[in-house]
Amino acid sequence: MMKTVILATTLMVATVPCHAKTEVQGESFDVLGSVMETNVKEINAANIMTSNKEEAIRYREKIIAGWWEFMQVNSKAKPGEYCAATFLRAKLAKRAKGERKDGFSDGMAVTLFGPGGNYRGALLGFSPLGKDHAFPKLKSRQPVKVTLKQGDVAPVTLNAIYMEVSPTAPPLIVFAVPSIEALMGGMEDTWRFEVVYEGKSIADIEWHDGLKARDELKQCLAGKSFDDKRHLRF
């Protein structure tokens, strides 16, 4: 279970967010920003697609099932730095009266970040997919207090950092973790997260194949290529 992540983050809650705020730059995640922008465009297109029914159905099934993407989130990253694994998923939305097909909603991404640049810790981040989301609008790198729920573990209220990785990419809320080893050490193959801000759920996502993602991260952290040659797309 990811109790280690909760304990580690709690230990750092008083000091790391302010420290990380100065060392973690949203601009450093330019590759992630590009990937998120692409996924948002694909989701918006698939939601309104009518001319190619089969393609729309395939994409809807894919986003509802969820998939991992692996990358170095900085385009200038050295081997072993800025390694990240992102899981993307949305929920099935039953068709409303008058609509021709089921759609999807509440698209969300959860990302595990390894160290890079001056920041030697790790990050656990959440970002919405699409324009209709519940994330607050804050200044980039502003601390924000949220409640993190994980699996069947008791919820904890923590300080996180609100970030923008590009002017057009969705916002990102990240939790500072002491090390990527601590983050990976608590990973389960299937795990659910929920983030609550001011009493309102703003992120709710469950991943699968977490152990495969952990192995891919280990490869990157060791300065090696990802084993999954399709690491930016499943």
Residue frames relative to the residue before (quaternion, step in Angstrom):
aa qw qx qy qz dx dy dz
M 1.0000 0.0000 0.0000 0.0000 0.00 0.00 0.00
M 0.5207 -0.6711 0.4364 0.2969 3.53 -1.16 0.50
K 0.1897 0.7945 -0.5478 0.1807 3.57 1.06 0.73
T 0.5993 0.5759 -0.3641 0.4202 3.57 1.05 -0.70
V 0.6342 0.5241 -0.3342 0.4599 3.58 1.02 -0.73
I 0.6548 0.5076 -0.3134 0.4641 3.56 0.92 -0.91
L 0.6760 0.4895 -0.3018 0.4607 3.58 0.85 -0.94
A 0.6630 0.5094 -0.3086 0.4536 3.57 0.91 -0.91
T 0.6730 0.4896 -0.3040 0.4636 3.57 0.88 -0.91
T 0.6381 0.5344 -0.3297 0.4456 3.57 0.99 -0.83
L 0.6408 0.5323 -0.3267 0.4465 3.58 0.97 -0.82
M 0.7413 0.4204 -0.2179 0.4757 3.57 1.07 -0.73
V 0.4452 0.7573 -0.4244 0.2195 3.56 1.25 -0.32
A 0.6821 0.5156 -0.3056 0.4189 3.60 1.01 -0.72
T 0.8185 0.2858 -0.1231 0.4830 3.58 1.05 -0.66
V 0.6851 0.5535 -0.3163 0.3524 3.56 0.82 -0.93
P 0.6278 0.5509 -0.3952 0.3824 3.67 0.74 -0.75
C 0.6669 0.4763 -0.3123 0.4805 3.62 0.93 -0.82
H 0.6457 0.5105 -0.3095 0.4762 3.57 1.03 -0.81
A 0.6874 0.4755 -0.2799 0.4723 3.56 0.89 -0.99
K 0.5724 0.6191 -0.3782 0.3821 3.57 1.09 -0.67
T 0.7124 0.4402 -0.2576 0.4821 3.58 1.05 -0.71
E 0.7378 0.4317 -0.2217 0.4691 3.59 1.18 -0.56
V 0.6914 0.4213 -0.2704 0.5210 3.58 1.18 -0.50
Q 0.0753 -0.8123 0.5782 -0.0108 3.54 -0.49 1.23
G 0.4934 -0.6755 0.4646 0.2905 3.55 -0.83 0.98
E 0.6188 0.5641 -0.3413 0.4271 3.57 1.08 -0.72
S 0.5734 0.6004 -0.3734 0.4140 3.59 1.23 -0.45
F 0.6958 0.4613 -0.2581 0.4864 3.56 1.21 -0.49
D 0.1356 0.8499 -0.5028 0.0800 3.60 1.01 0.75
V 0.6309 0.5171 -0.3440 0.4650 3.60 1.03 -0.69
L 0.6370 0.5159 -0.3239 0.4724 3.58 0.96 -0.85
G 0.6328 0.5428 -0.3311 0.4421 3.57 0.94 -0.87
S 0.6638 0.5039 -0.2954 0.4671 3.55 0.96 -0.89
V 0.6505 0.5136 -0.3114 0.4649 3.58 0.98 -0.86
M 0.6661 0.4991 -0.3046 0.4631 3.58 0.93 -0.89
E 0.6281 0.5308 -0.3355 0.4595 3.58 0.97 -0.80
T 0.6513 0.5194 -0.3098 0.4584 3.57 0.97 -0.88
N 0.6794 0.4918 -0.2956 0.4574 3.57 0.90 -0.90
V 0.6195 0.5299 -0.3451 0.4652 3.58 1.03 -0.73
K 0.6511 0.5104 -0.3151 0.4651 3.60 0.96 -0.85
E 0.6589 0.5094 -0.3114 0.4576 3.58 0.98 -0.85
I 0.6485 0.5155 -0.3160 0.4624 3.57 0.98 -0.84
N 0.6607 0.5001 -0.3091 0.4667 3.58 0.90 -0.90
A 0.6633 0.5038 -0.3068 0.4606 3.57 0.96 -0.86
A 0.6767 0.5010 -0.2985 0.4495 3.57 0.92 -0.91
N 0.6282 0.5538 -0.3337 0.4328 3.57 1.08 -0.69
I 0.7695 0.3332 -0.1859 0.5122 3.60 1.05 -0.67
M 0.4366 0.7281 -0.4410 0.2909 3.58 1.30 -0.06
T 0.0018 0.8045 -0.5934 0.0251 3.56 -0.81 0.97
S 0.6364 0.5726 -0.3315 0.3965 3.61 1.10 -0.63
N 0.7768 0.2134 -0.1229 0.5796 3.61 1.09 -0.64
K 0.2088 -0.8362 0.4974 0.0991 3.53 0.19 1.29
E 0.6625 0.5165 -0.3174 0.4399 3.59 0.91 -0.89
E 0.6529 0.5059 -0.3159 0.4669 3.59 0.96 -0.83
A 0.6419 0.5226 -0.3185 0.4620 3.57 0.99 -0.83
I 0.6501 0.5109 -0.3140 0.4666 3.59 0.98 -0.83
R 0.6483 0.5211 -0.3213 0.4528 3.61 0.93 -0.88
Y 0.6824 0.4746 -0.3034 0.4658 3.57 0.87 -0.91
R 0.6307 0.5375 -0.3389 0.4455 3.58 0.97 -0.81
E 0.6562 0.5001 -0.3089 0.4732 3.58 0.96 -0.85
K 0.6492 0.5315 -0.3137 0.4446 3.58 1.01 -0.82
I 0.7174 0.4472 -0.2738 0.4586 3.59 0.76 -0.99
I 0.6338 0.5127 -0.3400 0.4688 3.61 1.08 -0.58
A 0.6570 0.4893 -0.3076 0.4840 3.59 1.08 -0.71
G 0.3412 -0.7567 0.4841 0.2769 3.59 1.06 -0.79
W 0.0124 0.7924 -0.6095 0.0209 3.56 -1.18 0.60
W 0.4456 -0.6697 0.5330 0.2625 3.55 -1.34 0.37
E 0.0787 -0.7377 0.6655 0.0817 3.51 -1.28 0.56
F 0.1720 -0.7951 0.5789 0.0555 3.57 -0.97 0.95
M 0.1375 0.8023 -0.5617 0.1480 3.55 -0.89 0.92
Q 0.3471 -0.6000 0.6383 0.3347 3.49 -1.43 -0.04
V 0.3674 -0.8111 0.4136 0.1902 3.54 -0.34 1.28
N 0.6811 0.3953 -0.2834 0.5472 3.59 1.29 -0.09
S 0.4573 -0.7209 0.4519 0.2589 3.58 -0.72 1.06
K 0.7215 0.3935 -0.2381 0.5176 3.60 1.22 -0.37
A 0.3219 0.7901 -0.4736 0.2188 3.58 1.26 0.29
K 0.4033 -0.6675 0.5728 0.2522 3.52 -1.16 0.75
P 0.6602 -0.4805 0.3674 0.4453 3.63 -1.19 0.31
G 0.8017 0.2764 -0.2223 0.4811 3.58 -0.92 0.94
E 0.6972 0.4510 -0.2766 0.4838 3.61 1.23 -0.16
Y 0.8410 0.1953 -0.1611 0.4782 3.54 -1.32 0.52
C 0.2765 0.7687 -0.5282 0.2317 3.60 1.06 0.71
A 0.0432 0.8155 -0.5735 0.0645 3.58 -0.92 0.84
A 0.1351 -0.7392 0.6532 0.0924 3.51 -1.29 0.59
T 0.0803 -0.8087 0.5828 -0.0034 3.56 -0.76 1.09
F 0.1465 -0.7651 0.6217 0.0815 3.55 -0.94 0.95
L 0.1194 -0.8091 0.5752 0.0164 3.57 -0.77 1.10
R 0.1405 0.7946 -0.5754 0.1333 3.55 -0.93 0.89
A 0.1040 -0.7587 0.6376 0.0831 3.55 -1.27 0.50
K 0.4470 -0.6800 0.5139 0.2713 3.55 -1.31 0.25
L 0.5445 -0.6104 0.4697 0.3321 3.51 -1.19 0.64
A 0.1238 -0.7723 0.6205 0.0570 3.54 -0.93 0.95
K 0.3886 -0.7355 0.5070 0.2257 3.57 -0.55 1.16
R 0.5716 -0.6269 0.4129 0.3314 3.54 -1.02 0.83
A 0.3862 -0.6934 0.5606 0.2363 3.52 -1.05 0.80
K 0.6750 -0.4855 0.3541 0.4280 3.54 -1.23 0.35
G 0.7797 0.3000 -0.2403 0.4943 3.54 -0.82 1.01
E 0.6268 0.5175 -0.3528 0.4635 3.62 1.21 -0.32
R 0.4905 -0.7088 0.4446 0.2437 3.55 -1.11 0.76
K 0.8190 0.0996 -0.0283 0.5643 3.61 1.11 -0.46
D 0.5728 -0.5411 0.4763 0.3902 3.53 -1.35 0.30
G 0.1920 -0.7731 0.5916 0.1243 3.55 -1.18 0.53
F 0.3912 -0.6853 0.5300 0.3106 3.57 -1.09 -0.64
S 0.1089 -0.7905 0.6022 0.0237 3.54 -1.23 0.53
D 0.7914 0.3384 -0.2295 0.4544 3.55 -1.36 0.02
G 0.1469 0.8028 -0.5592 0.1454 3.57 0.93 0.88
M 0.0342 0.8111 -0.5771 0.0882 3.56 -0.86 0.99
A 0.1454 -0.7568 0.6293 0.1007 3.55 -1.26 0.53
V 0.1106 -0.7484 0.6494 0.0769 3.56 -1.10 0.77
T 0.0844 -0.8215 0.5637 -0.0118 3.57 -0.82 1.05
L 0.2067 -0.7288 0.6400 0.1283 3.53 -1.12 0.82
F 0.1302 -0.8107 0.5702 0.0238 3.57 -0.66 1.17
G 0.2895 -0.7258 0.5956 0.1863 3.54 -1.07 0.79
P 0.7079 -0.4630 0.3129 0.4320 3.61 -1.27 0.08
G 0.0980 0.7809 -0.6135 0.0650 3.52 -1.26 0.54
G 0.8134 0.1819 -0.1479 0.5324 3.58 -1.02 0.73
N 0.8071 -0.2295 0.1939 0.5082 3.56 -0.96 -0.91
Y 0.6461 0.5088 -0.3276 0.4651 3.59 1.19 -0.38
R 0.1377 -0.8357 0.5309 0.0290 3.56 -0.53 1.21
G 0.5459 0.5873 -0.4161 0.4288 3.57 1.23 0.15
A 0.4730 -0.6219 0.5196 0.3456 3.54 -1.26 -0.51
L 0.2332 -0.7596 0.5903 0.1420 3.55 -1.31 0.25
L 0.1629 -0.7206 0.6624 0.1242 3.50 -1.27 0.60
G 0.0047 -0.8581 0.5099 -0.0608 3.58 -0.43 1.21
F 0.1809 -0.7634 0.6134 0.0902 3.54 -1.28 0.59
S 0.0261 0.8009 -0.5956 0.0554 3.54 -0.97 0.88
P 0.4186 -0.7080 0.5014 0.2687 3.62 -0.93 0.80
L 0.2805 -0.7171 0.6090 0.1901 3.54 -1.28 0.45
G 0.7515 0.3057 -0.2421 0.5321 3.55 -0.40 1.18
K 0.5920 -0.6116 0.4108 0.3267 3.54 -1.27 0.42
D 0.6899 0.4527 -0.2752 0.4933 3.59 1.11 -0.65
H 0.3104 0.7397 -0.5341 0.2670 3.55 0.06 1.31
A 0.5091 -0.6782 0.4591 0.2649 3.54 -1.31 0.36
F 0.3897 0.7257 -0.4925 0.2810 3.61 1.21 0.12
P 0.4697 -0.6586 0.4961 0.3155 3.62 -1.04 0.70
K 0.3876 -0.6757 0.5661 0.2697 3.55 -1.27 0.32
L 0.0976 0.8047 -0.5685 0.1402 3.54 -0.35 1.32
K 0.6114 -0.5106 0.4299 0.4251 3.54 -1.30 0.00
S 0.5555 -0.6186 0.4356 0.3450 3.56 -1.02 0.78
R 0.8230 0.1633 -0.2105 0.5017 3.54 -1.05 1.02
Q 0.4229 0.6876 -0.4785 0.3455 3.57 1.18 0.50
P 0.4507 -0.6683 0.5092 0.3016 3.63 -0.90 0.84
V 0.0263 -0.7894 0.6131 -0.0143 3.55 -1.06 0.78
K 0.3161 -0.7509 0.5515 0.1789 3.58 -0.90 0.93
V 0.0714 0.7929 -0.5970 0.0991 3.56 -0.72 1.12
T 0.3956 -0.6715 0.5642 0.2727 3.55 -1.32 0.26
L 0.1763 -0.7877 0.5867 0.0651 3.54 -0.82 1.07
K 0.0957 -0.7703 0.6299 0.0278 3.54 -0.86 1.07
Q 0.0145 -0.8020 0.5963 -0.0322 3.57 -0.94 0.93
G 0.8505 -0.0762 0.0339 0.5194 3.54 -0.73 1.07
D 0.7444 -0.3471 0.2866 0.4932 3.55 -0.86 -1.02
V 0.4422 0.6891 -0.4520 0.3539 3.58 1.27 0.42
A 0.5916 -0.5911 0.4090 0.3652 3.60 -1.05 0.72
P 0.5260 -0.6451 0.4506 0.3226 3.62 -0.94 0.86
V 0.1039 -0.7726 0.6223 0.0716 3.57 -1.18 0.59
T 0.3344 -0.7270 0.5647 0.2018 3.57 -1.10 0.73
L 0.0193 -0.8279 0.5541 -0.0849 3.54 -0.68 1.20
N 0.4517 -0.6114 0.5582 0.3326 3.51 -1.35 0.22
A 0.0566 -0.7711 0.6341 0.0130 3.55 -0.94 0.94
I 0.3925 -0.6839 0.5518 0.2717 3.58 -1.32 -0.07
Y 0.2878 -0.7306 0.5971 0.1638 3.55 -0.93 0.96
M 0.0045 0.8278 -0.5584 0.0537 3.58 -0.73 1.04
E 0.1838 -0.7219 0.6494 0.1529 3.50 -1.35 0.41
V 0.2621 -0.8020 0.5197 0.1345 3.58 -0.66 1.10
S 0.7743 -0.0537 -0.0020 0.6305 3.57 1.29 -0.24
P 0.6600 -0.5333 0.3413 0.4044 3.61 -1.16 0.40
T 0.7819 0.3408 -0.1719 0.4930 3.60 1.08 -0.63
A 0.5684 0.5832 -0.3939 0.4262 3.62 1.23 -0.14
P 0.6018 -0.5566 0.4145 0.3954 3.61 -1.16 0.45
P 0.5794 -0.5801 0.4306 0.3772 3.62 -1.18 0.44
L 0.2486 -0.7566 0.5942 0.1122 3.53 -1.31 0.39
I 0.1173 -0.7582 0.6374 0.0716 3.57 -0.99 0.89
V 0.0476 -0.8342 0.5489 -0.0231 3.59 -0.60 1.15
F 0.2645 -0.7183 0.6258 0.1497 3.50 -1.28 0.69
A 0.3692 -0.7261 0.5374 0.2183 3.57 -0.92 0.91
V 0.0844 -0.7713 0.6308 0.0073 3.55 -1.00 0.95
P 0.6084 -0.6155 0.3468 0.3616 3.64 -0.91 0.84
S 0.8088 -0.0765 0.0880 0.5765 3.59 0.94 -0.82
I 0.5868 -0.5649 0.4387 0.3795 3.54 -1.23 0.42
E 0.5837 0.5723 -0.3731 0.4388 3.60 1.14 -0.54
A 0.6468 0.5078 -0.3178 0.4720 3.57 1.02 -0.81
L 0.6562 0.5148 -0.3075 0.4580 3.55 1.01 -0.83
M 0.7069 0.4521 -0.2662 0.4744 3.58 0.84 -0.96
G 0.6189 0.5927 -0.3389 0.3883 3.57 1.08 -0.75
G 0.7307 0.4107 -0.2432 0.4881 3.58 1.16 -0.48
M 0.4401 0.7311 -0.4446 0.2720 3.59 1.22 0.01
E 0.1794 -0.7382 0.6414 0.1070 3.52 -1.16 0.80
D 0.6246 -0.5543 0.3841 0.3939 3.57 -1.18 0.44
T 0.7655 0.1083 -0.0629 0.6311 3.57 1.11 -0.74
W 0.1609 0.7977 -0.5631 0.1441 3.58 -0.77 0.98
R 0.2260 -0.7875 0.5637 0.1048 3.54 -1.02 0.86
F 0.1260 -0.7692 0.6242 0.0533 3.55 -1.16 0.78
E 0.0099 0.7466 -0.6637 -0.0447 3.49 -1.32 0.49
V 0.1513 -0.7690 0.6171 0.0705 3.57 -0.99 0.90
V 0.1137 -0.8015 0.5869 0.0167 3.56 -0.81 1.07
Y 0.0614 -0.7910 0.6087 -0.0040 3.57 -0.88 1.03
E 0.8389 -0.0825 -0.0038 0.5381 3.55 -0.70 1.17
G 0.7540 -0.4288 0.1995 0.4559 3.54 0.88 1.04
K 0.6851 0.4579 -0.2717 0.4971 3.59 1.28 -0.07
S 0.4312 -0.6899 0.5180 0.2640 3.57 -0.92 0.91
I 0.0890 -0.8207 0.5640 0.0217 3.58 -0.70 1.09
A 0.7791 0.1188 -0.0864 0.6095 3.59 1.27 -0.22
D 0.1029 0.7724 -0.6170 0.1101 3.56 -0.91 0.96
I 0.2386 0.7808 -0.5319 0.2245 3.58 -0.33 1.22
E 0.1281 -0.7653 0.6263 0.0749 3.55 -1.15 0.71
W 0.2227 -0.7861 0.5611 0.1329 3.56 -0.80 0.97
H 0.1697 -0.7177 0.6544 0.1670 3.52 -1.42 0.14
D 0.7799 0.3086 -0.2490 0.4843 3.59 -1.27 0.30
G 0.1885 0.8243 -0.5107 0.1555 3.57 1.05 0.77
L 0.6451 0.5259 -0.3339 0.4424 3.60 1.04 -0.67
K 0.6035 0.5304 -0.3492 0.4822 3.58 1.11 -0.61
A 0.6453 0.5173 -0.3138 0.4665 3.57 1.00 -0.87
R 0.6246 0.5378 -0.3317 0.4589 3.58 1.02 -0.80
D 0.6631 0.5026 -0.3071 0.4619 3.59 0.94 -0.86
E 0.6312 0.5221 -0.3323 0.4677 3.58 1.03 -0.74
L 0.6380 0.5228 -0.3231 0.4640 3.59 0.99 -0.81
K 0.6326 0.5368 -0.3326 0.4483 3.57 0.97 -0.83
Q 0.6218 0.5443 -0.3339 0.4535 3.57 1.02 -0.81
C 0.6849 0.4867 -0.2823 0.4628 3.55 0.86 -1.00
L 0.6623 0.5219 -0.3049 0.4428 3.58 0.91 -0.92
A 0.6608 0.4898 -0.2935 0.4872 3.56 1.19 -0.59
G 0.5593 -0.6308 0.3762 0.3843 3.57 1.28 0.08
K 0.5576 0.6024 -0.3820 0.4247 3.56 1.30 0.27
S 0.6021 -0.5406 0.4378 0.3919 3.54 -1.29 0.28
F 0.5800 -0.5568 0.4530 0.3851 3.54 -1.20 0.50
D 0.5014 -0.6409 0.4835 0.3226 3.59 -1.04 0.76
D 0.6635 0.4598 -0.2961 0.5105 3.55 1.10 -0.75
K 0.2960 -0.7982 0.4998 0.1597 3.59 -0.25 1.25
R 0.6744 0.4364 -0.2951 0.5173 3.56 1.24 -0.31
H 0.1389 0.8880 -0.4373 0.0310 3.56 1.20 0.58
L 0.6881 0.4306 -0.3134 0.4927 3.62 1.12 -0.26
R 0.7832 0.1252 -0.1046 0.6001 3.57 1.27 0.02
F 0.2798 -0.7040 0.6186 0.2084 3.57 -1.10 0.68
